[in-house]
C-alpha cells in the first residue's frame, strides 16, 4: 500500500483489509483529497458504505485525513464548511448558495461530514489562492509556509489569512473585529465581495502582529 497508515490499520482490522486496499489505491491515484463524501466514494469503488465510513474515521484518527463538518445545499448539493456558513450568517443574517443562489434555510440544508488530506498526507501541495489574490508565489517568507509568500501591502479576507497562516478562522475574525474598533487604517470594506465572502479586507503589514500573536498562542503547550 502507498500509505503506511492504511497498511498498518488493515493489519489491525482484517475485516476491513479489502476496503483499506481499495481506498489506499484511490487516494494515491488522486494525489490530494478535498471534500470527499464517504457514500459517493464507496459507491465509486463498489465497497460497503459502512466499511468505507469506518476506514475514513480511522484514517482521520491517524491524521492522514481530516474530517470536516459541512452543510450542503439541499437543492444543488453545493457544500460549505459549517464554520464559514455560521460566520457569514453572523454578519449577513442570510447565506445564499454560491452555485444556485438559493438561501440556506433549516429545511433546505443538510449536515454532512467530509474528509480531506490531513497533516500526515505525503504529497504537500501549494495552497490554492481561492480569493483571487495575485500575490501568491512559490518562494519563502517569515511566518508563512515555505512555499508561499504574501504581499505585505495587499488586502486579504480573514478566511484567506487564516488558511495561509494556519490559525483558527473564528479566533482571527474576533481579533480583527476588535482591531477595526480602534483603528481607521489597515482595513477596508470588501466592495466586490461574492455572496459567501467576508465583509472586510485587511492589509497584511498592519495586522501581521495579530496573526503572529495568535500563531504563538495556538502553538503554546497547554498547562
Buried (B, 14 or more C-beta within 10 A) or exposed (E): BEBEBBBEBBEEBEEBBEBBBBBBBBBBEEEEBEBBBBEEBBEEBEBEEEBBBBBBBBBBEBEBBBBBEBBBBBBEEBBBBBBBBEBBEEEEEEBBBBEEEBEBEEEBBEEBBBBBBBEBBEEEEEBEBEBEBEBBEEEEBEEBBEBBBBBEEBBBBBBBBBBBBBBEBBBBBEBBEEBEEEEEEBBEEBEEBEEBBBEBBBBBEBBBEBBBEBBEEEEEEEE
